[in-house]
Amino acid sequence: MKEEGDMPLIKDGLQVTDSWIFLTDEEALPDTGDVLVSLARWQAEKDKILSAGRFVAVRLESDQSPELLEQDLRHLSLVALNFPSFGDGRAYSYARILRERYDFKGEVRAVGNVLFDQIQLMRRCGFDAFEVTSETALKSLSRNKSADVKVYYQPTADGEKTASSLRRRLLDSHKELGYGKAS
C-alpha cells in the first residue's frame, strides 16, 4: 500500500501532500481514508468501495480507455492516468476525453513516467496533478521553471487559441481594414 505522502505530488505548481492511499488488488480495504484503486479492483468491488462513504479514485493503465468508466465518473473524485514510458501518449488523449467528452470536474492525475518537459502539454490536455518521481523534474518545478510558450500548434482541452486560429484572425482583421488590396 502506498501511504499518503510517499510520492511527490505537484498541484498548482506546488509540491503538496498526497492524501490518497493507492491499494494493490490484493490489499485489504482500509477502514478510513480516500483510496485509489485499479480499474480491475473498481469493477470487482465497486459497491463495497462506495459503501464506505469515502472519496474514491481509479487508476487507468495506458491500454484502458476512460470510456470504461463513463457510467462511474459521477462516483469518482480523481482519475489517475499512467504514462508507462515517455513515448506512450495515450494518456494525453484520455485526459482530453475525460474533460471534453465527459466533462469530468474531478482531479486528473498523471502518474508513471511524468517528465518535466511534458508537464505543460499535460496541463493543456486536462491534467491538474502530477506524481513526479524524477529528481530533475522536481528540481526544475521547485525553481518555478516553466516554458514561456504563448502560442500553441495543437488544440487541447484548455481552450487556448492555436497558431492557425490566431493567424486566421489576424488575416481576417487585415482584410477588414483593407490591407493587402491593390490600389
MOTATA-V690688 format. One record per pair of residues at least 6 apart in sequence whose ideal C-beta (glycine too) atoms are under 8 Angstrom apart, sorted by the first residue. I is the first residue (numbers start at 0). J is the second residue. Records with the same first field share a line. If there is no record, write none. Layout:
BEGIN
I=J + J
END
This chain:
BEGIN
0=20 + 21 + 22 + 23 + 26 + 29
1=20 + 21
2=20
3=16 + 17 + 18 + 19 + 20 + 32
4=16 + 17
5=17
6=17 + 130 + 131 + 132
7=14 + 130 + 131 + 132 + 137
8=14 + 15 + 16 + 17 + 108 + 128 + 129 + 130 + 131
9=15 + 118 + 128 + 129 + 131 + 140
10=127 + 128 + 129
11=127
12=140 + 143 + 145
14=137 + 140 + 141
17=130
18=32 + 33
19=33 + 34 + 35 + 56 + 77
20=29 + 32 + 33 + 34 + 35
21=34 + 35 + 36 + 58
22=28 + 29 + 34 + 35 + 36 + 40
23=37
24=36 + 37 + 39 + 40
28=34 + 44 + 47 + 48 + 51
30=51
31=53
32=53
33=53 + 54 + 55 + 56 + 76
34=48 + 53 + 54 + 55 + 56
35=56 + 57 + 58 + 77 + 79
36=44 + 48 + 55 + 56 + 57 + 58
37=57 + 58 + 60
38=57 + 58 + 59 + 60 + 63 + 67 + 68
40=48
41=48 + 55 + 57 + 68 + 71
45=71 + 74
48=55
49=55 + 74
54=76 + 77
55=74 + 75 + 76
56=75 + 76 + 77 + 78 + 79 + 106 + 108
57=68 + 71 + 75 + 77 + 78 + 79
58=78 + 79 + 80 + 81 + 110
59=65 + 67 + 68 + 78 + 79 + 80 + 81 + 90 + 93
60=81 + 83
61=80 + 81 + 82 + 83 + 87 + 89 + 90
62=89
64=93 + 96
65=72 + 78 + 93 + 96 + 97 + 101 + 103
66=96
68=75 + 78
69=101
72=78 + 97 + 101 + 103 + 105
75=103 + 105
76=105 + 106
77=105 + 106 + 107 + 108 + 128
78=97 + 103 + 105 + 106 + 107 + 108
79=108 + 109 + 110 + 130
80=90 + 93 + 94 + 107 + 108 + 109 + 110 + 126
81=90 + 110 + 111
82=90 + 109 + 110 + 111 + 112 + 113
83=111 + 112
84=112
85=112 + 114 + 117
90=109
91=120 + 121 + 124
92=124
94=107 + 109 + 121 + 124 + 125 + 126 + 156
95=124 + 125 + 155 + 156
97=103 + 107 + 125
98=107 + 124 + 125 + 156
99=125 + 156
106=127 + 128
107=125 + 126 + 127 + 128
108=126 + 127 + 128 + 129 + 130
109=118 + 121 + 126 + 128 + 129 + 130
110=130
111=130
113=121 + 129 + 130 + 131 + 132 + 133 + 136
114=133 + 136
115=131 + 133 + 135 + 136 + 139 + 140 + 144
118=129 + 136 + 140
119=145 + 146 + 148
120=153 + 155
121=129
122=157
123=151 + 153 + 155 + 156 + 157 + 159
124=155 + 156 + 157
125=155 + 156 + 157
131=137 + 140
150=161 + 162 + 165
151=159 + 160 + 161 + 162
152=161 + 162 + 163
153=161
154=161
160=168
173=179
END
